[in-house]
Amino acid sequence: MSALADDAAAQPAGRTGAEPSRLFAGFAGALRASGVAVPTGAVITFSEAAGLVGLENPARLYWAGMATLVRRPEDVDVYRRVFAAFWGAVAVPCGVSEVHQSVTVALDDDESDADGGDEMSEADGDVKALRWSSLEVLAERDLSGLSEEEWLEANRLISAMKVSTDLRPSRRMRASRRRRGRYPDLRSTMRDNIRHGGTPIRRAWREQVERPRKMVFLLDVSGSMDSYARAMARFAHAAVASRRAGSVEVFTVGTRLSRVTREMAKTDPEVALRQVASAVPDWSGGTRLGESIGEFNQKWGVRGMARGAVVVICSDGWDRGDPEVMDAEMARLARVAHKVIWVNPLKATPGYAPLARGMAAALAHVDVFVDGHSVSSLQQLARLVVGQARTPD
């Protein structure tokens, strides 16, 4: 029996005053602790069903939970034990005495009406409100533990991100609309003042054209990164699809280096990722990280692709190669790149230290070291790429 269910069973049977929202959330937590996968949406549906059948009838409440919370036959026995331990010791909350107690469920999401709270406060009768932000909960969840339904929602959130780099001055010049500037436009000044005999009464100026910096992704698709590789690939596709981004190149790193920019150019992210998986023969294989970065430097990086670019390396740092090769190639990459960002999902693990040989060798040449274990951390990464967020310690 789970610890949460045991704690609930240890409570006195006469406990009163518990809010329905606390009971529903506690029951869902007890099921999760016992090994039953309970998505947030299922808890909300159970709350609505419990409001219709009433909380004082254990049989009706039991079948309401069975219909909304249990999805696998092997979870039925676990659900039965947790239900008996949890609801058997919890008294009916004060004020809930009618069979059809109304429980109003309010979702705090982007589509909610801003005036919804005022309308709810003016409602007549005894209304219990359960406020639950499913998007906020999902954004903080570790990507390796999501169910298929949660993956679909997480993919939608990642694809909606606006990923772009900061602007840099280019060599091209254009006419400036300002009355004063840094670069005088002599030709335009003489042409505009011919009527005045060439006297520069009105002067023209030029200014540099700003363009987004180039962005390069090196995505580790080895077996140790399998739980996070598709989320990182989805993030790279969001950068490729962004109209505000400059030139974006995407490579996969495993036992070999594969350029998948053309496959990532597809508008549909699902089609793009399927083509990437077909084009990469070493997906979920081993890792030769240092040698692959060296191949990138030799063929593309130092020849122009990485010069002045933001290079994002998504990897856990596990490398079978020589750490001295990693150190030399990362130093070479850092000399030509504008910024090197290393995304390591393991960084979010409590007590994590970069003890892997490859990670320890590369860290000295990294400008920003962040975790990418959740949707929220990927949103932070999008702000870091464009320079709109504070660099984490």
Secondary structure, DSSP 8 states (H G I E B T S, - for coil): --HHHHHHHHS-TT-----HHHHHHHHHHHHHHTT----HHHHHHHHHHHHHH-SS-HHHHHHHHHHHH--SGGGHHHHHHHHHHHHTS----TT--STT--EEEEE-STTS-TTHHHHHHT--S--EEEEE-HHHHHHHS-GGG--HHHHHHHHHHHHT------EEEEEEEEE--SSS-SEE-HHHHHHHTGGGTT--SS--EEEEEEEE--EEEEEE-BGGGHHHHHHHHHHHHHHHH-TT---EEEEEESSSEEE-HHHHT-SSHHHHHHHHHHH-TTTTB---HHHHHHHHIIIIIIIIISTT-EEEEE-----SS-HHHHHHHHHHHHHH-SEEEEE-GGGGSTT----SHHHHHHGGG-SEEE--SSHHHHHHHHHHHHT-S----
